[in-house]
Amino acid sequence: MKSLAELKAIKEKTQNDLAMRNAQNGIRIVVGMATCGIAAGARPVMNAFMDEIQKRNITHATVAMTGCIGMCRLEPIVEVIDKDGNKVTYVKMDPDKAIRVVTEHIVNGNVVTEYTIGAVQD
């Protein structure tokens, strides 16, 4: 850190990240971050969701972490929960898939069916 302005920028980014994780309105994006999820690549997936939401200035969606979702073989797992409590479970996610989910599901309201647990289980 070389200046007070740099420290202020870090503070603002951290506050924005925390607000994105803690708000309780609109759509919730929950990333499984237990050991199995992290080992399968959940951290870059969560970062991709946060970056894309921030880049698009989406204010009706929040990103949160949870522990084990219970289906380790399908990690990384992401649940998208709308304001009415309806849930879509995406499995075997990666950062590119996360960006597509933001574009198609979060922005346009269209579930990316081929990434869902139902498509993988068939």
C-alpha positions as CSV (number, residue, x, y, z in Angstrom):
1,M,0.0,0.0,0.0
2,K,1.6,3.2,-1.1
3,S,-1.0,5.9,-0.4
4,L,-4.1,6.8,1.6
5,A,-6.1,6.8,-1.7
6,E,-5.1,3.2,-2.3
7,L,-6.2,2.3,1.2
8,K,-9.6,4.0,0.6
9,A,-10.0,2.1,-2.7
10,I,-9.4,-1.2,-0.8
11,K,-11.9,-0.2,1.9
12,E,-14.6,0.6,-0.7
13,K,-14.0,-2.6,-2.6
14,T,-14.3,-4.7,0.6
15,Q,-17.4,-2.8,1.7
16,N,-19.0,-3.5,-1.8
17,D,-18.1,-7.2,-1.6
18,L,-19.6,-7.5,1.9
19,A,-22.8,-5.7,0.8
20,M,-23.1,-8.1,-2.1
21,R,-22.7,-11.1,0.2
22,N,-25.1,-9.9,3.0
23,A,-28.1,-8.1,1.3
24,Q,-31.4,-10.0,1.7
25,N,-33.4,-8.8,-1.2
26,G,-34.0,-10.2,-4.7
27,I,-32.0,-13.2,-5.9
28,R,-29.6,-15.1,-3.7
29,I,-26.7,-17.0,-5.3
30,V,-25.3,-19.5,-2.8
31,V,-22.0,-21.2,-3.6
32,G,-21.1,-24.4,-1.8
33,M,-17.7,-23.7,-0.1
34,A,-17.1,-26.8,2.0
35,T,-13.7,-28.6,1.5
36,C,-15.1,-30.6,-1.4
37,G,-16.4,-27.6,-3.2
38,I,-13.2,-25.6,-2.7
39,A,-11.2,-28.6,-3.9
40,A,-13.4,-28.8,-7.0
41,G,-12.9,-25.1,-7.8
42,A,-15.7,-23.3,-6.0
43,R,-13.6,-20.2,-5.1
44,P,-13.0,-19.1,-8.7
45,V,-16.7,-19.8,-9.4
46,M,-17.8,-17.5,-6.5
47,N,-15.3,-14.9,-7.6
48,A,-16.7,-15.0,-11.2
49,F,-20.2,-14.5,-9.9
50,M,-19.2,-11.6,-7.7
51,D,-17.1,-10.0,-10.5
52,E,-19.8,-10.3,-13.1
53,I,-22.6,-9.0,-10.8
54,Q,-20.4,-6.0,-9.9
55,K,-19.3,-5.4,-13.5
56,R,-23.0,-5.3,-14.6
57,N,-24.0,-3.2,-11.5
58,I,-26.7,-5.7,-10.6
59,T,-28.3,-4.7,-7.4
60,H,-31.1,-7.3,-7.1
61,A,-28.7,-10.2,-6.5
62,T,-26.5,-11.2,-3.7
63,V,-23.7,-13.8,-3.5
64,A,-23.3,-16.0,-0.3
65,M,-21.4,-19.0,0.8
66,T,-22.6,-22.2,2.5
67,G,-21.0,-25.3,3.7
68,C,-21.5,-28.8,2.3
69,I,-24.6,-29.2,0.1
70,G,-24.2,-33.0,0.2
71,M,-23.4,-34.0,-3.4
72,C,-19.7,-33.9,-3.5
73,R,-19.4,-35.6,-6.9
74,L,-21.3,-32.7,-8.5
75,E,-19.2,-29.9,-7.0
76,P,-18.9,-27.0,-7.5
77,I,-22.6,-26.5,-6.7
78,V,-24.4,-23.2,-6.9
79,E,-28.0,-22.6,-5.8
80,V,-29.9,-19.6,-7.3
81,I,-32.9,-18.7,-5.1
82,D,-35.4,-16.1,-6.3
83,K,-37.3,-13.7,-4.1
84,D,-40.2,-16.2,-3.8
85,G,-37.9,-18.9,-2.6
86,N,-37.8,-21.0,-5.8
87,K,-34.5,-22.7,-6.2
88,V,-32.4,-23.8,-9.2
89,T,-29.4,-26.0,-8.4
90,Y,-26.5,-25.7,-10.8
91,V,-23.7,-28.4,-10.7
92,K,-20.2,-28.9,-12.0
93,M,-19.8,-25.2,-12.3
94,D,-16.8,-23.2,-13.5
95,P,-16.1,-19.5,-13.9
96,D,-17.3,-19.5,-17.6
97,K,-20.5,-21.2,-16.6
98,A,-21.0,-18.7,-13.8
99,I,-20.8,-15.8,-16.2
100,R,-23.4,-17.5,-18.5
101,V,-25.7,-18.1,-15.5
102,V,-25.5,-14.4,-14.6
103,T,-26.2,-13.4,-18.2
104,E,-29.0,-15.8,-18.9
105,H,-30.6,-16.5,-15.5
106,I,-29.9,-13.5,-13.3
107,V,-30.3,-10.8,-16.0
108,N,-32.8,-12.4,-18.4
109,G,-34.7,-14.8,-16.1
110,N,-33.9,-17.9,-18.2
111,V,-32.6,-21.0,-16.4
112,V,-29.5,-22.5,-18.0
113,T,-31.0,-26.0,-18.0
114,E,-28.0,-27.9,-19.2
115,Y,-26.1,-26.9,-16.1
116,T,-28.8,-27.9,-13.6
117,I,-28.8,-31.0,-11.4
118,G,-31.8,-32.4,-13.4
119,A,-29.8,-32.3,-16.7
120,V,-26.8,-34.0,-15.1
121,Q,-28.8,-36.7,-13.3
122,D,-30.5,-37.9,-16.6
